[in-house]
Each structure stands twice: as C-alpha cells, then as structure tokens.
Amino acid sequence: MFAKVYQYKFPSVTEAKVASSFCSDTLGKHITKYNFQSLNILIGKDGDLSIFIKFNTIEKLKKFENESNEFIGELKQTFVF
C-alpha cells in the first residue's frame, strides 16, 4: 500500500471545514481516474486538515503526484493557511 498525505493548518475549525468540503468534492471526482484505494479527510479541533490518499501501486501514486499540482494550486489560492 502506498499513500500520499497532505497536512494543512487553518486559523479555525470553521475554515478547515470549508476546505475539507472543497477537498472532498475535488478529490472525490478523481477517485476513478487515479484509482484511489481510499480517501480520508480529517479535521482536527485546532483547525488542522489532514488528507490521506491510498493507492495499490507506486505507479498510481506517481501518476497522481505528477498531475496533482492543479489541485494543490487551487487549494493554496482559495484558502489562507
């Protein structure tokens, strides 16, 4: 099993909730394209947001990493963290 992990810190839980909704919607649309084994999005009580994406093979992980810049860029432009 291979995984990609993103961790972000937001000023409040409310902002982390909004960001988690954005991430869930955006990444959820790519489950089939990248063949995610699992997608977990967790919100911490201090505004932490953790995203765990698991893959069966390293090739699938590498494909996602090579093409995920758009998602990360949009996240950084949309939210303050």
Secondary structure, 3 states (H helix, E strand, C coil): CEEEEEEEECCCHHHHHHHHHHHHHHHHCCHHHHCCCEEEEEECCCCEEEEEEEECCHHHHHHHHHHCHHHHHHHHHHCCC
